[in-house]
Amino acid sequence: MKTVNILIVGVGGQGTLLTSRIVGNLALSLGYDVKMSEVHGMAQRGGSVVTHVRFGDKIHSPLVEPGCADIILAFERLEALRWLHYAKADGTVIINDQAIDPMPVIMGVSEYPADTAEKIGKVIEDTILIDALDAAEELGNIKVANTVLLGVLAGRLDIDAFLWLKAIEESVPPKTVEVNKKAFMRGYQSFNH
């Protein structure tokens, strides 16, 4: 198997780390060599969070190099734009259509960039914009927006949906298993079938 390079980016509190652990654990369960690296921003909630996930037959480094990410999974629009230089030219960028103002915007020092998804789409042809938060609200739990995004990501990888659902079941709190499975399938079916 060729190496798969995924960059998961977002803001603290959005579930990026849980999502990366699900991807990593699933790849491990399939017998792949997996390396991950997490970088946390200044604050637990609100700071930038980036996780590099790499898996394949043999992985030597946990870091995805700029220009080498097969997939960027962005939980927020500005984070997608900020990390776009990591995407392969023929890669995929999956963007949650959500804007969370960073501190310079909150302080009035700068403005949130307009048309981020359009700018990204001009660079990476396979750009997917999904309102994962809206989908999660429809399911009755905004905390599963990350699992909606995971479903979109899963559809881009050649791994059976059943295996993803099993990995979710093993990773999330027991009382949230069913809503997380529904959220995953919402994302999986939205852009992949």
Phi, psi and omega in degrees: 000138175288156180292137176253126181246119181234134174246122180250119186232147179181203182240144180311135179095357181269354179092019181295321183290319176299316180300315180295324179293322178297315179299312181297316180295321178297313180299319176299317182296337179270003176089009179277155170283131184232135173230137179226150176218130181247138175234121182258145178283193185294330185235151178299316177244125177107338179274158179295136178231129181229132175234129174264127177234123180230133176213154181169200181294314179212120181246128182261328183235143178280350186262135172279130179278151174306138181080008185240358182285123174292322181220133167251123177253107185252123181276357183204145187299312183295324177296324176299315181293319182298325185254009184303327182296351176276344184284143169292154178301325179257021181278189180235138173238121178251123187238127169284126183282068180223140177244124175241115185296126174284168185307316180300327178287317179301321181281353180082012181281329179216172179251150176292130183299136178274157172055041182298316182296321179295319178298318180293318179299334177286337181264316182242113184300317182272074178248127181244126177249124181225140175270081183292328179295318178297316179298319179294320178298319178298330179275356175090011181206103183295343181288351180262013176302323179298325181284331172298313179296322177301322178298319178295315178302315183301324179293342179270353180248149184272063180227129185304139180302325179302321180292323176296315180299322178295318179295322177296314181303324182278350188247334185261160177303140184309321183288349181251006185302309186296315180293326177292322177296318178296318179297316178302311182295327177300313178291318182299316182279338183295320187236006188236359181218000000 
